[in-house]
């Protein structure tokens, strides 16, 4: 590449010094616009310019204050002045003020941790820090850990309008060539960020770019950009090399003004779009990830199309987005560079990093590899595309870089792990794949592993840069069928392994965006909410915040903002003041569920959804009285609902209220009919989906409990107990009622996996009568029908064939079990809700053991105890059989295994 680049033209070996350039224009054309900024936090309110005279005043005020507070430095000594503040022109004024006064400015990234900032202060011998009033809390920890003087940077209007004597700067280029101009620092992708001292000669030398000849018909990018546009929107932060140098080159050496982003607003796509629209610019230089976001809505592309070009850097633009914008008529210009390097006279990538003693590293080399790789254009000579790096560095979509090795080594120290791999190339933040030391049985074990590693992960997060931290929702477990790719030495081959897991990585990021990671926010009062928000910010490593602090001004970085946003999207469901929805409350089990909910001190409101026109209120009162249950509806709301319809057939107001208030849902409504085909249950299966939709759209993380049936697995043939897990094999259920329950549970599982909604299914066994003296067995249950039929026949069967085991549960106990596992009566994290439960009595007995008790109650009304086969034969010969079949759905064949109605 370097050998084909043109030699520098002999014109103007030395560039002009910036402070002299500023003073000259301020004298000769004081009203010339220096930079444009928004008049308010809303771009449409207008943009005002700061002229050269005002800029010069600001620079001179900084210089005089530095000398007043700290004195004039001795010759050859350039004390370091750190600065952090909002992204406005005060960065430029401070840099130039330091140059005039004999100091050097250190620009620190706001997202650096305190340890990183203190490391940079130590490396640059920095004991002075400037900051605006809004950043006082940011610098407070630094002052507590290092002896430093702090100066409050005046507001821009004060700085640029306060009369001040000139502060002359008389050094020639030759005298100042090796004087420090500004101290920037690397991103910390290979460890702690390292300071990079940029010399006055490098700054002034930027002017020489204007004199470079064309090569293959193309001019240097800076020249092309300046020719094509008159005012640029500089969307890059000024503390970053890209934002600083485009400002210097464009403003000082091409004599064209820029517009800066709104300092007190995050650079959201909408703010950027409106800023470009109303600031009067005809070009823009944006972070790649921001350009990607701005280009997503079709209507916003028109804003970019009006520009002469849209330049981008600090990361790569996704290929599909670049193609989309180019095809839409947007002229794209990409930039690539690094803090440590600059283009030399041969246009090859050459490091010119100047250390404080004035030496140049690697001075004995003709070239130095940055480990960047490029691919040649397939048909056009001397055209190249950036391809990637040869080392382990991960480059995120916003241009941040991360060396993941230390993070991986720290996490992999966990005893249950073999190795940890950080991924995230081209994403906004990193993710981690954990390879367990021993194979895991199922997804539950994987979730437990991630939870167990969290403590180690948090420690590793504290030791890395802010943009390199791993969140729980971006940690996954390696698949046993996909072992990591390793070299012959056993080392992980990062590229091949990342490619192997490409689909899983994409799914992981998609799931994170859709579901988010919920944090427990106490919303019982404003004070409680404020306290829990404060705790949340502390947990993500942000600086200490006051209630009225603008956290964008307090150095809370974009990754932390995204984490907080996801964490606050949906709070946990309430426990002490729950709103619980129950469907099918008028049935036998539903009545006891409703009674238990009314009695619970943890439940504030119960919403009963029933198909009756009055929501079931009148029937509920009659049934509850017969069962000896409460009939006070102080906290019960009955709503008529059609679960098979969109939004449950409710009006918009009622549905919105449920979305806002619901903590838990218990879906109990279902027709018990064993004559139906599976297809006959389609409206009820659709109802499961509609109830799920309500849970998914609720403002809280509403838990969704589905009342299934043991009939969903009634063809389980093993002698072992039915596992409390999902069965995707529908042949385990009989067609009709049982299969409709099985399909519905699978439907919920799929929805839960896609959305993060916590769903659980309880497979109920036989529900018995109540334990209390009041109430009665459900007459439709087969046990009631069996005993009544036996009294009529005068004989009692001694067994029930294949269902001879008795694991019935009293109806109150079944209701209590459901409320426990739903988190209504047992306080448990919503994350723990989400599996299968068997609603059966763990203390089992047999039908034979019950016979003496039944005989004791009914006495001589049973003439004889007979086998089940004899009993069935007697039943079929009796006049009762037709009535029994019609009313109770109890029907028998000539064999000795009855087909019975099961819940």
Secondary structure as GFF3:
##gff-version 3
##sequence-region A 1 903
A	DSSP	three_ten_helix	2	4	.	.	.	ID=ss1
A	DSSP	alpha_helix	18	28	.	.	.	ID=ss2
A	DSSP	beta_strand	33	38	.	.	.	ID=ss3
A	DSSP	three_ten_helix	43	45	.	.	.	ID=ss4
A	DSSP	beta_strand	47	51	.	.	.	ID=ss5
A	DSSP	alpha_helix	52	70	.	.	.	ID=ss6
A	DSSP	beta_strand	80	84	.	.	.	ID=ss7
A	DSSP	alpha_helix	90	101	.	.	.	ID=ss8
A	DSSP	beta_strand	104	107	.	.	.	ID=ss9
A	DSSP	alpha_helix	114	123	.	.	.	ID=ss10
A	DSSP	beta_strand	126	131	.	.	.	ID=ss11
A	DSSP	three_ten_helix	133	135	.	.	.	ID=ss12
A	DSSP	alpha_helix	136	145	.	.	.	ID=ss13
A	DSSP	beta_strand	149	152	.	.	.	ID=ss14
A	DSSP	alpha_helix	156	161	.	.	.	ID=ss15
A	DSSP	alpha_helix	173	176	.	.	.	ID=ss16
A	DSSP	beta_strand	180	185	.	.	.	ID=ss17
A	DSSP	beta_strand	195	199	.	.	.	ID=ss18
A	DSSP	alpha_helix	200	205	.	.	.	ID=ss19
A	DSSP	three_ten_helix	206	211	.	.	.	ID=ss20
A	DSSP	alpha_helix	221	228	.	.	.	ID=ss21
A	DSSP	beta_strand	232	234	.	.	.	ID=ss22
A	DSSP	alpha_helix	241	248	.	.	.	ID=ss23
A	DSSP	pi_helix	249	253	.	.	.	ID=ss24
A	DSSP	beta_strand	258	260	.	.	.	ID=ss25
A	DSSP	alpha_helix	269	278	.	.	.	ID=ss26
A	DSSP	beta_strand	283	287	.	.	.	ID=ss27
A	DSSP	alpha_helix	288	294	.	.	.	ID=ss28
A	DSSP	alpha_helix	298	305	.	.	.	ID=ss29
A	DSSP	beta_strand	309	313	.	.	.	ID=ss30
A	DSSP	alpha_helix	319	327	.	.	.	ID=ss31
A	DSSP	beta_strand	332	334	.	.	.	ID=ss32
A	DSSP	beta_strand	341	343	.	.	.	ID=ss33
A	DSSP	beta_strand	349	351	.	.	.	ID=ss34
A	DSSP	beta_strand	372	376	.	.	.	ID=ss35
A	DSSP	beta_strand	384	389	.	.	.	ID=ss36
A	DSSP	beta_strand	394	395	.	.	.	ID=ss37
A	DSSP	beta_strand	401	402	.	.	.	ID=ss38
A	DSSP	alpha_helix	405	412	.	.	.	ID=ss39
A	DSSP	beta_strand	417	423	.	.	.	ID=ss40
A	DSSP	beta_strand	431	436	.	.	.	ID=ss41
A	DSSP	alpha_helix	443	462	.	.	.	ID=ss42
A	DSSP	three_ten_helix	466	468	.	.	.	ID=ss43
A	DSSP	three_ten_helix	472	474	.	.	.	ID=ss44
A	DSSP	beta_strand	475	477	.	.	.	ID=ss45
A	DSSP	alpha_helix	494	500	.	.	.	ID=ss46
A	DSSP	alpha_helix	502	515	.	.	.	ID=ss47
A	DSSP	alpha_helix	526	539	.	.	.	ID=ss48
A	DSSP	alpha_helix	558	569	.	.	.	ID=ss49
A	DSSP	beta_strand	571	572	.	.	.	ID=ss50
A	DSSP	beta_strand	578	583	.	.	.	ID=ss51
A	DSSP	alpha_helix	588	599	.	.	.	ID=ss52
A	DSSP	beta_strand	603	610	.	.	.	ID=ss53
A	DSSP	alpha_helix	617	627	.	.	.	ID=ss54
A	DSSP	beta_strand	636	640	.	.	.	ID=ss55
A	DSSP	three_ten_helix	646	649	.	.	.	ID=ss56
A	DSSP	alpha_helix	652	661	.	.	.	ID=ss57
A	DSSP	beta_strand	664	667	.	.	.	ID=ss58
A	DSSP	three_ten_helix	678	681	.	.	.	ID=ss59
A	DSSP	alpha_helix	682	697	.	.	.	ID=ss60
A	DSSP	beta_strand	700	701	.	.	.	ID=ss61
A	DSSP	beta_strand	703	709	.	.	.	ID=ss62
A	DSSP	three_ten_helix	710	713	.	.	.	ID=ss63
A	DSSP	three_ten_helix	730	732	.	.	.	ID=ss64
A	DSSP	alpha_helix	737	755	.	.	.	ID=ss65
A	DSSP	beta_strand	759	764	.	.	.	ID=ss66
A	DSSP	beta_strand	767	768	.	.	.	ID=ss67
A	DSSP	alpha_helix	782	793	.	.	.	ID=ss68
A	DSSP	beta_strand	795	797	.	.	.	ID=ss69
A	DSSP	three_ten_helix	801	803	.	.	.	ID=ss70
A	DSSP	beta_strand	805	806	.	.	.	ID=ss71
A	DSSP	beta_strand	809	810	.	.	.	ID=ss72
A	DSSP	alpha_helix	811	821	.	.	.	ID=ss73
A	DSSP	three_ten_helix	830	832	.	.	.	ID=ss74
A	DSSP	beta_strand	836	839	.	.	.	ID=ss75
A	DSSP	beta_strand	845	846	.	.	.	ID=ss76
A	DSSP	alpha_helix	847	858	.	.	.	ID=ss77
A	DSSP	three_ten_helix	859	861	.	.	.	ID=ss78
A	DSSP	beta_strand	864	866	.	.	.	ID=ss79
A	DSSP	alpha_helix	868	877	.	.	.	ID=ss80
A	DSSP	alpha_helix	881	888	.	.	.	ID=ss81
###
